Amino acid sequence: MTDMPATGPTVFVVDDDASMLRALSRLLTLAGYAVEAFASAPEFLARHQPSDRGCVLADLRMPHMSGLELQAALARSGNPLPVIFLTAHGDIPTSVQAIKGGAEDFLTKPVPKDKLLASVQRALAQDAATFGQDARRRELQRQFDLLTPREREVLSLVITGKLNKEIAGKLGVAEGTIKAHRASIMEKFQVHSPVELGRLTQELGALGRKAGHRPQAEAP
């Protein structure tokens, strides 16, 4: 059951209650959001794509697959969209489990319109921020992949704050060779000063840690 195709940030509503599904879809559509509605979690997961942007508004208790099981399935996917739970059967242990699983919010029915829309807006903003970080990480990784093995070695030492002379001594090469490697690294990363290179390598490391991966540029 789909109200409109996902062409941008979309609120994916998942609820086995047909009347609630219609009401939520109508409310969100009138508020200006693109909406896709699904009567079950498996139906939504069959539609879910890595390119989807937006958030999921899901009932907690549903047949075949619960909201928490849907949340876990999304977490395992390559695109874990923010999840907002909306339920008439909320309890503290369940809400704690949902929040620990990364839920954006846990709302109890009936929820005021303004509260629901504010939660959806926060979830969409969170997804946009995450998507922006992912795009930046991919671009930095693409640039890093252009480096030669020696340039990666030099970069890993630059990150630690070592000077050209120190790097040359550690690698057993002339200082001029290190300067040439640094110039090539800066060209491939499209930076124009050692300060910019330092900021970029810090960013690469920070993005890698946020993603739960060891920063590639810090590899020995």
C-alpha positions in Angstrom: 0.0 0.0 0.0 1.9 3.0 -1.2 0.8 6.6 -1.2 3.5 8.1 -3.4 6.9 7.0 -4.8 10.0 7.9 -2.8 11.8 10.6 -4.8 13.4 12.3 -1.8 13.2 12.1 2.0 10.3 9.9 2.7 8.4 8.9 5.9 7.8 5.1 5.7 4.8 4.3 7.8 4.4 0.7 9.0 1.3 -0.3 10.9 -1.0 -3.4 10.7 -4.0 -1.2 11.7 -5.5 -0.1 8.4 -7.3 2.9 9.8 -4.3 4.1 11.7 -2.1 3.6 8.6 -4.5 5.8 6.6 -4.8 8.4 9.3 -1.0 8.7 9.8 -0.4 8.8 6.0 -3.0 11.5 5.6 -1.6 13.6 8.4 2.0 13.4 7.2 1.0 14.1 3.6 -1.0 17.2 4.6 2.1 18.3 6.5 4.0 18.2 3.3 6.0 15.0 3.6 6.4 12.3 1.0 4.8 9.1 2.5 4.9 5.4 1.7 2.6 3.2 3.8 3.0 -0.5 4.5 0.7 -3.0 6.4 3.5 -5.1 7.7 7.3 -5.0 8.4 8.1 -7.7 5.9 6.2 -5.7 3.2 8.3 -2.6 4.0 11.6 -4.6 4.1 10.8 -6.1 0.7 10.6 -2.6 -0.7 13.5 -1.0 1.3 16.4 0.1 -0.9 20.0 1.2 0.0 19.3 4.6 -1.7 16.2 5.4 0.4 16.4 8.6 2.5 14.0 9.5 5.2 12.7 7.7 8.4 10.5 4.9 9.5 7.3 5.4 11.7 6.4 2.0 12.9 3.9 0.4 15.2 5.5 -1.7 18.0 3.3 -4.7 18.1 2.5 -6.2 14.7 2.0 -9.8 13.5 4.7 -11.7 11.6 7.4 -9.2 12.6 7.4 -6.7 15.5 8.6 -3.1 15.4 11.7 -4.1 17.4 12.4 -6.9 15.0 12.0 -4.4 12.1 14.5 -2.1 13.8 17.0 -4.9 14.2 16.6 -5.9 10.5 17.2 -2.2 9.5 20.3 -2.1 11.6 21.7 -5.1 9.7 20.9 -3.5 6.4 23.1 -1.2 4.5 20.7 1.7 5.1 19.5 1.8 8.8 17.0 4.6 8.6 16.0 6.4 11.8 13.0 4.7 13.5 10.2 6.3 15.4 8.0 3.9 17.4 4.3 4.7 17.8 2.4 2.3 20.1 -0.5 2.0 22.4 1.3 -0.7 24.4 4.4 1.1 25.5 6.4 0.1 28.6 9.7 1.2 30.1 11.8 -2.0 29.3 10.5 -2.0 25.7 11.2 1.7 25.3 14.7 1.4 26.7 15.4 -1.5 24.3 14.1 0.6 21.4 16.3 3.6 22.3 19.3 1.4 22.9 18.7 0.0 19.4 19.0 3.5 18.0 15.3 4.5 17.8 14.8 8.3 17.2 11.8 8.4 19.5 9.2 6.2 21.3 5.7 7.7 21.2 2.6 6.4 22.9 -0.8 6.6 21.2 -2.6 8.8 21.0 0.2 11.3 20.3 -0.4 15.0 19.7 0.0 16.1 16.1 2.7 18.6 16.9 4.7 16.1 18.9 4.6 13.6 16.1 5.5 16.0 13.4 8.4 17.4 15.6 9.7 13.8 16.0 9.5 13.1 12.3 11.4 16.4 11.5 14.2 15.4 13.9 14.4 11.9 12.4 14.6 13.4 8.9 17.3 15.8 10.0 19.3 13.0 11.6 19.1 10.9 8.4 20.2 13.9 6.3 23.2 14.5 8.6 24.2 10.8 8.5 23.8 10.7 4.8 26.1 13.8 4.4 28.7 12.2 6.6 28.6 9.0 4.6 29.0 10.9 1.3 31.9 12.8 2.7 33.5 9.6 4.0 33.1 7.9 0.7 34.8 10.9 -1.1 37.7 10.9 1.3 38.1 7.1 0.9 38.0 7.6 -2.9 40.8 10.1 -2.6 42.8 7.9 -0.2 42.5 5.0 -2.7 44.4 7.1 -5.2 47.5 7.2 -3.0 50.4 4.8 -3.7 51.5 2.5 -0.9 54.5 4.8 -0.1 52.2 7.8 0.0 49.9 6.1 2.4 52.9 5.2 4.6 54.0 8.9 4.6 50.4 10.0 5.3 50.2 7.7 8.3 53.3 9.4 9.7 52.1 12.9 8.8 48.9 12.2 10.9 51.1 11.6 14.0 52.6 15.1 13.6 56.1 14.1 12.4 58.1 16.5 10.4 59.5 15.8 6.9 63.0 15.2 8.3 61.7 12.8 10.9 59.7 10.9 8.3 62.7 10.7 6.0 64.8 9.3 8.8 62.2 6.7 9.7 61.7 5.6 6.1 65.4 5.8 5.2 64.9 8.2 2.3 65.9 11.8 1.4 63.9 14.6 2.9 63.3 15.9 -0.6 61.6 12.6 -1.4 59.2 13.1 1.5 58.4 16.6 0.3 57.6 15.2 -3.1 55.3 12.6 -1.6 53.5 15.2 0.5 53.0 17.4 -2.5 51.5 14.4 -4.4 49.3 13.6 -1.4 48.0 17.2 -1.2 47.3 17.2 -4.9 45.3 14.0 -4.7 43.3 15.2 -1.7 42.9 18.6 -3.4 44.3 20.6 -0.5 46.7 23.5 -0.8 48.6 23.8 2.5 49.9 21.5 5.2 47.3 23.0 7.5 44.5 21.9 5.2 46.1 18.4 4.9 46.2 18.2 8.7 42.5 19.1 9.0 41.6 16.6 6.3 43.4 13.7 7.9 41.8 14.5 11.2 38.4 14.5 9.5 39.2 11.2 7.8 40.0 9.7 11.2 36.9 11.2 12.9 34.6 10.0 10.2 36.1 6.5 10.3 35.6 6.3 14.1 32.0 7.5 13.8 31.4 4.7 11.3 32.8 2.2 13.6 35.9 1.5 11.4 39.5 2.1 11.9 40.5 5.1 9.8 42.1 3.8 6.6 44.7 6.6 6.7 46.0 5.5 10.0 46.9 2.0 8.8 50.6 1.2 9.2 
